[in-house]
């Protein structure tokens, strides 16, 4: 049996960045754990100081298939290129025909730049665009494939 896992992104503004990644991935806010009516109730139960309640946002795949995504506040800003990044397969992945996949990638680029992302570069494969390297609103790199 595989071990479940989640990904955490350190950031300055968790709520703002969570909105971006929810849009990019089709995720939603993770509901409070079972037995609790809200995250605030869960935080209070576990004696987490109230000043820390807005320090993180948790997202989940609404279908329960993909890994969780946590966005946690850190005081320092991003300095260098990520060593790990997401490949967001908005086009359906490279096993889809290019003519089907590429328009989906272009549409996602437009949608995510409107939401605050920036295009870093478009990468080509065999003389035509293959994927787009982007940065989220806080500069974290990811690719649209």
C-alpha positions in Angstrom: 0.0 0.0 0.0 1.4 3.4 -0.9 1.8 6.1 1.7 -0.5 9.0 1.4 1.2 12.4 1.1 0.5 16.1 0.7 2.4 19.1 -0.5 3.1 22.3 1.4 3.9 25.7 -0.1 5.5 28.3 2.1 4.2 31.7 1.3 3.5 35.2 2.6 -0.3 35.3 2.0 -1.8 31.8 2.5 -5.4 32.7 1.8 -4.6 34.7 -1.4 -2.3 32.0 -2.7 -4.8 29.2 -1.8 -7.4 30.9 -4.0 -4.9 30.9 -6.9 -4.1 27.2 -6.4 -7.7 26.2 -5.9 -8.4 27.7 -9.4 -5.3 26.2 -10.9 -6.0 22.6 -9.6 -9.7 22.6 -9.3 -9.3 22.0 -5.6 -11.5 23.3 -2.7 -10.9 24.3 0.9 -10.5 21.2 3.0 -13.4 20.7 5.4 -12.8 20.7 9.1 -11.8 17.3 10.5 -14.6 14.9 11.3 -16.3 15.8 14.7 -15.6 19.5 14.4 -17.9 22.1 13.0 -15.1 24.4 11.8 -11.3 24.7 11.6 -11.6 27.3 14.4 -13.2 24.7 16.7 -10.5 22.2 15.8 -7.8 24.8 16.5 -9.3 25.6 19.9 -9.7 22.0 20.8 -6.0 21.4 20.1 -5.0 24.6 22.0 -3.5 26.3 18.9 -3.0 30.0 19.8 -5.7 32.1 18.2 -3.0 34.3 16.6 -1.9 31.3 14.5 -5.3 30.4 13.2 -4.9 32.3 9.9 -1.3 31.1 9.3 -2.4 28.3 7.0 -4.9 27.2 4.4 -5.6 23.6 3.5 -6.9 22.5 0.1 -8.1 19.1 -1.2 -9.1 17.4 -4.4 -12.9 17.4 -4.3 -12.9 13.8 -5.7 -10.5 12.7 -2.9 -8.0 11.4 -5.5 -5.1 13.9 -5.6 -2.8 14.8 -2.7 -3.7 17.6 -0.2 -2.1 21.0 -0.6 -1.2 23.2 2.4 -0.2 26.8 2.2 1.6 28.0 5.2 2.7 31.5 6.2 6.5 32.1 6.5 8.2 35.4 7.3 10.9 35.2 4.6 10.3 35.7 0.9 11.2 33.3 -1.9 14.8 33.8 -3.0 15.8 31.1 -5.5 14.2 28.8 -8.1 12.2 25.9 -6.7 13.9 22.5 -6.6 10.4 20.9 -6.8 7.5 22.1 -8.9 4.1 21.0 -10.0 3.3 19.9 -13.6 -0.3 20.8 -13.8 -1.7 18.6 -16.6 -4.4 21.0 -17.8 -4.1 19.6 -21.3 -4.6 16.0 -20.2 -1.0 15.0 -20.4 1.3 14.2 -23.2 -0.6 11.1 -24.2 -3.3 13.3 -25.6 -2.9 14.5 -29.2 -1.2 17.9 -29.4 -4.1 19.5 -31.3 -6.4 18.6 -28.4 -3.9 19.3 -25.6 -2.3 22.6 -26.6 -5.5 24.7 -26.8 -6.3 23.6 -23.2 -2.9 24.7 -22.1 -3.3 28.1 -23.8 -6.7 28.6 -22.2 -5.2 27.8 -18.7 -2.3 30.2 -19.3 -4.9 33.0 -20.0 -7.0 32.1 -17.0 -4.0 31.8 -14.6 -2.3 35.0 -15.8 -5.6 36.8 -15.1 -5.4 35.3 -11.6 -1.9 36.7 -11.0 0.5 34.1 -12.5 3.3 35.1 -14.9 4.7 33.2 -17.9 8.4 32.5 -17.6 8.8 30.7 -20.9 7.2 28.4 -23.4 9.1 25.2 -24.0 9.1 23.5 -27.4 9.3 19.9 -28.4 9.9 18.9 -32.1 9.4 22.4 -33.3 6.1 23.3 -31.6 5.0 24.5 -28.2 4.9 21.7 -25.6 4.4 23.2 -22.1 4.5 26.6 -20.4 6.7 27.3 -17.4 4.9 29.8 -15.1 5.2 31.4 -11.6 2.3 31.7 -9.2 1.6 35.2 -7.6 4.4 34.7 -5.1 6.9 33.4 -7.6 6.7 29.7 -7.1 7.4 27.9 -10.5 5.1 25.4 -12.0 4.4 24.1 -15.5 1.2 23.7 -17.6 1.4 20.6 -19.7 
